[in-house]
Structures are given as C-alpha cells and as structure tokens.
Amino acid sequence: MIKIRILMINFCLGIFLILILFRGYQLHIVENAQVENLALKQYQATLPIEPKRGSIYDRNGHPLAMDVQTISIALHPLQIGDKNKVISELSRILSIPVQKIWPKINSHKKFEWLVRRIDLDKGNEVANLKLKGVSTVSEYRRFYPNKELAGNVLGAVGYDAKALGGLELSLDSFLKSSSSRVVASRDAKGRLYTSIENQETNHNVYLTLDMNLQFIAEKYLWETGKKYKAASGFAMIANPRTGELLAVANYPSFNPNVYWEYAQASWKNHAFIDSFEPGSTFKPFIVAAGLESHKIKIGDKFYCENGNYKVGNRVIRDHNPYGTLTLGEIVKYSSNIGVTKIGEKVGKDFFYKTMIDFGFSQASGLGYPLESSGFVPHKSKWKEIDRSNMAFGQGLTVNGLQMLKAYSTLANEGNLMRPILVGRVTAVAGDVVLENKPIVERQVVSSDVAKSLSSMLIDVVGAGTGRLAAIEGFSVAGKTGTAQKVNPKTRTYDEHNYVSSFIGYIPAKKPEYVIYVVYDSPQPIHTGGAVAAPVFKGIAQEALAYKGLMREEIKLANRSFSQDMSRDVTVVDHTVVDQ
C-alpha cells in the first residue's frame, strides 16, 4: 500500500514537472517572438526615407544637380514631457506658428515628422536643446547650384524624392539608390535615438553639355525671346563630328530648386518635346535628295514661274517672283517653287527614303521623357500637293533634335551621328559603368553632295536670307526658316503666328559647332532671318571665342561660366508642416 502511494506521488510529481517544463518552453521559445514584437511596437517606430541621390555634372565636372545634407525634425508625442516648452522652442527656432505644432504634439502616434529637410544651422540648434520627445534625422535634398541654367533639360526632384521629369526621370535608375528607413527607438532608460538602415550606393552622371556654352546660348535666347515676346523658344549647340550636345537652352525656363513656383508649362524642354513644321530650313534636304538620286545635277536650272505655280488645284507661291534659278539660287533665295520642282524630279520613293534616312519621323534614341518623334506621312498616303508642301517644310513635323542631327549630317560629310547627351555614368568610387562614344549611324548622302549643300548654305548667309548671321572672318553655312503655324481652331495656316528659325554651322569648311535657334510666335517681327539669325550670330561668336578661334580684338559680351554663372551654394529651407 505504501509502495502504491509512493508511486502515485512520484507520478504526480513527474506530471507536474513536465507541465512546468512545457510552460517554460512556451514562455521562452514560442511566445518570445510575440513578446519581442510587442516590445518593439512599444519602443520602436520605423518610417521610410530616401537615401542620397547621385550627382549630375557637365562635361568639365561642373555640378548641375546634387544632394545636400539637411536635417529633419521628428516628434515622439507619447514621450514628450513639457509640451509648452517644446512647442515654444520649436516655434521660435523654426518660425512655425504654435497652432500648427499643437496637433502633432498631441498626436497619439509614436512618431510624427514636424519638418523635413531644413538647413543644418536650424536643425543643429534644435538638436542641441535635447528636448525630450524630439529627435533629428539627417536627410538629403536635391540642389541645383546654377538655378535656372539647363533647368528644362535636368528636370526636378520632388519633395518626396521622386523624379518629376527631364534627365532626373530618364536617369532615375542610375541616380536613385534603394530606399532607406529611419528607425526611432527608446532604450531601457527611455532615451530616444534614431538610426538609418539599408543605405545603398548610387551613380554619378556626366553630361556632354558645356556650361560655358549653355550660359551663352541661354543669354542670347532669352534676350531676343523677351524682345519679341515669343511664346517659347530654344537654342541648341552640337559637335557635328561626334553628335555630342553641348548646349540645350529653353525659353522660358524654371529654377528646379523651387519648381512649385512655376507653371508646369515652364518646365518643358521645347527642343526635344515640341513638334513643329520646320519651314524653309527643310529645303536643303530635298536638294540633297535630288543630287544623291542623280535626278538633278549641280548645273541644273529651274524655271520658277514668276512666283506662282499650280500643283493640282492649289497654287504654290514665292515671296518674290523669280524666273530661272540655279540650285544654289533656289536655296539662297528660298524658292518654294524651285524645291517643289526638285521634289517632282526626285519622285516620292526616294524623297520619302531620304527624309527617313536623315532621321525624321523617329525618336533619337536618347530616351528623354516625352521626346516627340515628329511626323512624316507615309508615301502611300501622299496626295499631289503633299510632296510639294513637304519640299518647303509644311505638312510634316519635326523636333529640334532631329533638325540639329540632320544639319550635323551635312556638316559631317554626309555621316549621320547618333546624338549623345549622357557622356558617361560612374560608380561612387569612380569606376565607369556606362560610356557613350561617337557612333556613325549611317551615311545618308555622299561627301560630295554634303559639300555641295554646304557651299549653297554659305551663299544663303553671304548674300541671301541669312545675312544677319554672317560673322566677319568666318564662313557660315546656314538657312533661315519662317513657317506659318496651323490655327488649332480653323485648322488653316495662321497669317499672324509663325515659327521663326535659323540653323547653321561654323566654320563652314571644318565645322566646330552646329547651332539651331527657334522661336514660337515672335511679335511683331516674325521672319527667321530677322529674329533668329542674329541670335545664331551672337551665340556663334562667343562660342568661337570660348574655343579660342575668335580674333583677339573681338570682345566677349560676357565672361566665362566659371566667372559669371557661379551661384551662392545656399540650401533653400524646405520647411513643411503638413504632409
């Protein structure tokens, strides 16, 4: 009996011991994760922030866009002690009304942003007070040291570190790092501290733009744009031998540091995005098609019908009545009838092929956001009048980059170069991860044809419609354009609004630069020869001087970018209370 009792007692003790061990296992192993998670919720809050973004530089290493260090102020409402003191100090330092701070102080959340990305002085002043329930976090903000310069090309980065357009958007995969997060924690003594996790490296981008040339182009473009009250405009400079874009200026422009102060229309990169009828600047390509097809020869002459020529049921007119003109005179005097007759000889098949070969009606390959492709109707849809209209630059649309590329082909002995805007991309350590070198896409016309066109374009500037683009001591090859705009309401050509342009290259025999200047609806003067040609001249003179090719006695109107375009590198305070 005693043995049975002992066995029963031992059995009960064994069961009790097993229960104790099982409960210990539950507490220390199974429920540990839940307990730890609960503790973390009580002691820790996590919010995403954006890590440092890569920088953008010009070809010479001038910074165009960079991240600068700022400080953000975070509140931990449940840990704040003396609320009146905290509110008073924060309002004083940050110049925020007390009534805007109270709702955040009284929040039941564990973590609240008060302000984001303020200057270091203010942020450090807050940090030094060591206010209970207030912490500071180091963050980055996008900064454009040259303000408006190249702003339309660069685009902007928004308050949430999202790219809003331009190169910032198209290069976002290179510039942007993976998201980081800020972890706000409380230690065993209740002290608050913050840390940043998951920061990854980014890349830096070097453009082909030259800020000296960019400044020159913007200066002349803006002066004339304001003078003639143009709706918009752009000026571009390229190296015809390499395809590198050296300047892309826009009018109007905007300052990406404070992009929200501008209408979105001001952000537009007109040089890449706008589609427009090129007018007479298109005529040399029809002459090139005629010579390349061998349907016409240099010595050919064309009767220009004394200013009126019927095509189907339409009448083609010249501004002045011309009789018989040579090829060169057709280009020099910009005869619509002359190029119409050349187009008739070429035939629609080779005519269309030449336009496509020059790069029209297709994207450039830059990958720039919203870049237009222009529009050339397919030859199968042409009516009799369509070929005539296209011969003098109507009934089709182009963008600025396409025209610059096509004229660069004439300047480069018929070789079409792929345009380059991004020179190289480097890792933070400096290793090159991407490099764009000059590439010949195709030979569009022979070297002889290109040289013949250059000679004709030299005469345009020497004695034709482009005389105001002439530069003493240099041969300039160029062409004016004055294209009527289509009225969107009537769908007919408007007699009061024009696209005025001039495009050319200099020195004509061995070109350093191709320069294209375009204005939309200048008033009251609207001809390309009067409005755009002088802008070409001003840009070209200073560009040649910058290159060291201009004679000593010709003085620059402005100094170099490094002297005149230096900006005060000051961080704009982005104090934001409501998000």
Beta strands, then each sheet from edge to edge (+ up, - down):
strand 1: 44-49
strand 2: 56-57
strand 3: 63-75
strand 4: 112-118
strand 5: 134-143
strand 6: 180-186
strand 7: 192-197
strand 8: 203-207
strand 9: 232-238
strand 10: 245-251
strand 11: 301-303
strand 12: 308-311
strand 13: 314-317
strand 14: 324-326
strand 15: 415-417
strand 16: 422-427
strand 17: 432-435
strand 18: 440-443
strand 19: 477-486
strand 20: 493-506
strand 21: 513-520
sheet 1: 1+ 6- 7+
sheet 2: 4+ 3- 2+ 8+ 16- 17+
sheet 3: 4+ 3- 5+
sheet 4: 10+ 9- 21+ 20- 19+
sheet 5: 11+ 14-
sheet 6: 12+ 13-
sheet 7: 15+ 18-
end
